[in-house]
Amino acid sequence: MDSFWDIWHRDYLAALRERQQIPHRRKRSTTKTPKEGDIVLMADDKLPRGQWPLGVLMKICYGQAMSQDQLLSERAQDDS
């Protein structure tokens, strides 16, 4: 029984640990440039991020730098 436990502990748990770590190696951000018609999260300081409403990107007003762009959106219609 001890032999089984040693093999299971060493091999199976190590395999589970490796499989769980693979998704975390991916980037958590993207370099995709937003475009009109994209679905976006509308930040709201009064709500937790998981409750932010979705919106549709209506217009992009380009500024001096790409990071300073203004994104104009309207709330997406809730079909439920």
Biotite code that builds the C-alpha atoms (Angstrom):
import biotite.structure as struc

atoms = struc.array([
    struc.Atom([0.000, 0.000, 0.000], chain_id="A", res_id=1, res_name="MET", atom_name="CA", element="C"),
    struc.Atom([2.861, 2.389, 0.771], chain_id="A", res_id=2, res_name="ASP", atom_name="CA", element="C"),
    struc.Atom([4.315, 1.739, -2.657], chain_id="A", res_id=3, res_name="SER", atom_name="CA", element="C"),
    struc.Atom([1.013, 2.654, -4.333], chain_id="A", res_id=4, res_name="PHE", atom_name="CA", element="C"),
    struc.Atom([0.743, 5.843, -2.286], chain_id="A", res_id=5, res_name="TRP", atom_name="CA", element="C"),
    struc.Atom([4.294, 6.892, -3.158], chain_id="A", res_id=6, res_name="ASP", atom_name="CA", element="C"),
    struc.Atom([3.763, 6.368, -6.889], chain_id="A", res_id=7, res_name="ILE", atom_name="CA", element="C"),
    struc.Atom([0.353, 8.093, -6.858], chain_id="A", res_id=8, res_name="TRP", atom_name="CA", element="C"),
    struc.Atom([1.645, 11.016, -4.831], chain_id="A", res_id=9, res_name="HIS", atom_name="CA", element="C"),
    struc.Atom([4.726, 11.474, -7.000], chain_id="A", res_id=10, res_name="ARG", atom_name="CA", element="C"),
    struc.Atom([3.260, 10.942, -10.487], chain_id="A", res_id=11, res_name="ASP", atom_name="CA", element="C"),
    struc.Atom([-0.449, 11.740, -10.412], chain_id="A", res_id=12, res_name="TYR", atom_name="CA", element="C"),
    struc.Atom([-0.307, 14.835, -8.234], chain_id="A", res_id=13, res_name="LEU", atom_name="CA", element="C"),
    struc.Atom([2.680, 16.152, -10.193], chain_id="A", res_id=14, res_name="ALA", atom_name="CA", element="C"),
    struc.Atom([0.729, 15.703, -13.444], chain_id="A", res_id=15, res_name="ALA", atom_name="CA", element="C"),
    struc.Atom([-2.247, 17.595, -12.016], chain_id="A", res_id=16, res_name="LEU", atom_name="CA", element="C"),
    struc.Atom([-0.003, 20.406, -10.844], chain_id="A", res_id=17, res_name="ARG", atom_name="CA", element="C"),
    struc.Atom([1.636, 20.731, -14.284], chain_id="A", res_id=18, res_name="GLU", atom_name="CA", element="C"),
    struc.Atom([-1.717, 20.718, -16.068], chain_id="A", res_id=19, res_name="ARG", atom_name="CA", element="C"),
    struc.Atom([-3.074, 23.477, -13.812], chain_id="A", res_id=20, res_name="GLN", atom_name="CA", element="C"),
    struc.Atom([-0.049, 25.709, -14.437], chain_id="A", res_id=21, res_name="GLN", atom_name="CA", element="C"),
    struc.Atom([-0.251, 25.677, -18.255], chain_id="A", res_id=22, res_name="ILE", atom_name="CA", element="C"),
    struc.Atom([-3.167, 28.169, -18.632], chain_id="A", res_id=23, res_name="PRO", atom_name="CA", element="C"),
    struc.Atom([-1.442, 30.651, -16.328], chain_id="A", res_id=24, res_name="HIS", atom_name="CA", element="C"),
    struc.Atom([1.483, 31.020, -18.699], chain_id="A", res_id=25, res_name="ARG", atom_name="CA", element="C"),
    struc.Atom([-0.682, 32.854, -21.234], chain_id="A", res_id=26, res_name="ARG", atom_name="CA", element="C"),
    struc.Atom([-0.810, 36.616, -21.323], chain_id="A", res_id=27, res_name="LYS", atom_name="CA", element="C"),
    struc.Atom([-3.707, 38.234, -19.510], chain_id="A", res_id=28, res_name="ARG", atom_name="CA", element="C"),
    struc.Atom([-3.892, 41.133, -21.932], chain_id="A", res_id=29, res_name="SER", atom_name="CA", element="C"),
    struc.Atom([-4.117, 41.592, -25.664], chain_id="A", res_id=30, res_name="THR", atom_name="CA", element="C"),
    struc.Atom([-2.709, 43.983, -28.217], chain_id="A", res_id=31, res_name="THR", atom_name="CA", element="C"),
    struc.Atom([-5.927, 43.884, -30.254], chain_id="A", res_id=32, res_name="LYS", atom_name="CA", element="C"),
    struc.Atom([-6.979, 47.389, -31.266], chain_id="A", res_id=33, res_name="THR", atom_name="CA", element="C"),
    struc.Atom([-10.643, 48.086, -30.474], chain_id="A", res_id=34, res_name="PRO", atom_name="CA", element="C"),
    struc.Atom([-12.920, 48.929, -33.385], chain_id="A", res_id=35, res_name="LYS", atom_name="CA", element="C"),
    struc.Atom([-16.455, 50.220, -33.773], chain_id="A", res_id=36, res_name="GLU", atom_name="CA", element="C"),
    struc.Atom([-19.061, 47.556, -33.097], chain_id="A", res_id=37, res_name="GLY", atom_name="CA", element="C"),
    struc.Atom([-16.911, 45.648, -30.578], chain_id="A", res_id=38, res_name="ASP", atom_name="CA", element="C"),
    struc.Atom([-18.517, 44.482, -27.329], chain_id="A", res_id=39, res_name="ILE", atom_name="CA", element="C"),
    struc.Atom([-16.750, 46.096, -24.353], chain_id="A", res_id=40, res_name="VAL", atom_name="CA", element="C"),
    struc.Atom([-16.975, 46.178, -20.559], chain_id="A", res_id=41, res_name="LEU", atom_name="CA", element="C"),
    struc.Atom([-18.155, 49.543, -19.259], chain_id="A", res_id=42, res_name="MET", atom_name="CA", element="C"),
    struc.Atom([-16.203, 50.358, -16.090], chain_id="A", res_id=43, res_name="ALA", atom_name="CA", element="C"),
    struc.Atom([-18.277, 51.516, -13.135], chain_id="A", res_id=44, res_name="ASP", atom_name="CA", element="C"),
    struc.Atom([-16.482, 52.504, -9.917], chain_id="A", res_id=45, res_name="ASP", atom_name="CA", element="C"),
    struc.Atom([-19.632, 51.767, -7.907], chain_id="A", res_id=46, res_name="LYS", atom_name="CA", element="C"),
    struc.Atom([-19.803, 48.111, -8.991], chain_id="A", res_id=47, res_name="LEU", atom_name="CA", element="C"),
    struc.Atom([-17.428, 45.151, -8.655], chain_id="A", res_id=48, res_name="PRO", atom_name="CA", element="C"),
    struc.Atom([-15.781, 44.283, -11.971], chain_id="A", res_id=49, res_name="ARG", atom_name="CA", element="C"),
    struc.Atom([-17.845, 41.112, -12.321], chain_id="A", res_id=50, res_name="GLY", atom_name="CA", element="C"),
    struc.Atom([-21.013, 43.232, -12.467], chain_id="A", res_id=51, res_name="GLN", atom_name="CA", element="C"),
    struc.Atom([-19.865, 45.846, -14.999], chain_id="A", res_id=52, res_name="TRP", atom_name="CA", element="C"),
    struc.Atom([-22.371, 46.160, -17.844], chain_id="A", res_id=53, res_name="PRO", atom_name="CA", element="C"),
    struc.Atom([-21.538, 45.309, -21.446], chain_id="A", res_id=54, res_name="LEU", atom_name="CA", element="C"),
    struc.Atom([-21.592, 47.985, -24.110], chain_id="A", res_id=55, res_name="GLY", atom_name="CA", element="C"),
    struc.Atom([-21.183, 48.298, -27.875], chain_id="A", res_id=56, res_name="VAL", atom_name="CA", element="C"),
    struc.Atom([-18.364, 50.524, -29.107], chain_id="A", res_id=57, res_name="LEU", atom_name="CA", element="C"),
    struc.Atom([-20.045, 53.247, -31.162], chain_id="A", res_id=58, res_name="MET", atom_name="CA", element="C"),
    struc.Atom([-17.230, 55.702, -31.935], chain_id="A", res_id=59, res_name="LYS", atom_name="CA", element="C"),
    struc.Atom([-13.490, 56.028, -31.337], chain_id="A", res_id=60, res_name="ILE", atom_name="CA", element="C"),
    struc.Atom([-12.116, 59.554, -30.916], chain_id="A", res_id=61, res_name="CYS", atom_name="CA", element="C"),
    struc.Atom([-8.361, 59.345, -31.540], chain_id="A", res_id=62, res_name="TYR", atom_name="CA", element="C"),
    struc.Atom([-6.199, 61.542, -29.334], chain_id="A", res_id=63, res_name="GLY", atom_name="CA", element="C"),
    struc.Atom([-2.515, 62.455, -29.252], chain_id="A", res_id=64, res_name="GLN", atom_name="CA", element="C"),
    struc.Atom([-1.538, 58.968, -28.104], chain_id="A", res_id=65, res_name="ALA", atom_name="CA", element="C"),
    struc.Atom([-3.284, 55.650, -28.595], chain_id="A", res_id=66, res_name="MET", atom_name="CA", element="C"),
    struc.Atom([-3.468, 55.189, -24.815], chain_id="A", res_id=67, res_name="SER", atom_name="CA", element="C"),
    struc.Atom([-5.480, 58.414, -24.505], chain_id="A", res_id=68, res_name="GLN", atom_name="CA", element="C"),
    struc.Atom([-8.198, 57.446, -26.959], chain_id="A", res_id=69, res_name="ASP", atom_name="CA", element="C"),
    struc.Atom([-11.750, 58.112, -25.918], chain_id="A", res_id=70, res_name="GLN", atom_name="CA", element="C"),
    struc.Atom([-14.085, 55.216, -26.519], chain_id="A", res_id=71, res_name="LEU", atom_name="CA", element="C"),
    struc.Atom([-17.752, 56.120, -26.778], chain_id="A", res_id=72, res_name="LEU", atom_name="CA", element="C"),
    struc.Atom([-20.128, 53.253, -26.175], chain_id="A", res_id=73, res_name="SER", atom_name="CA", element="C"),
    struc.Atom([-23.719, 52.589, -25.280], chain_id="A", res_id=74, res_name="GLU", atom_name="CA", element="C"),
    struc.Atom([-25.078, 49.836, -23.091], chain_id="A", res_id=75, res_name="ARG", atom_name="CA", element="C"),
    struc.Atom([-25.797, 46.589, -24.858], chain_id="A", res_id=76, res_name="ALA", atom_name="CA", element="C"),
    struc.Atom([-29.436, 45.566, -24.861], chain_id="A", res_id=77, res_name="GLN", atom_name="CA", element="C"),
    struc.Atom([-30.148, 42.734, -22.443], chain_id="A", res_id=78, res_name="ASP", atom_name="CA", element="C"),
    struc.Atom([-31.962, 40.077, -24.478], chain_id="A", res_id=79, res_name="ASP", atom_name="CA", element="C"),
    struc.Atom([-32.923, 38.008, -21.428], chain_id="A", res_id=80, res_name="SER", atom_name="CA", element="C"),
])
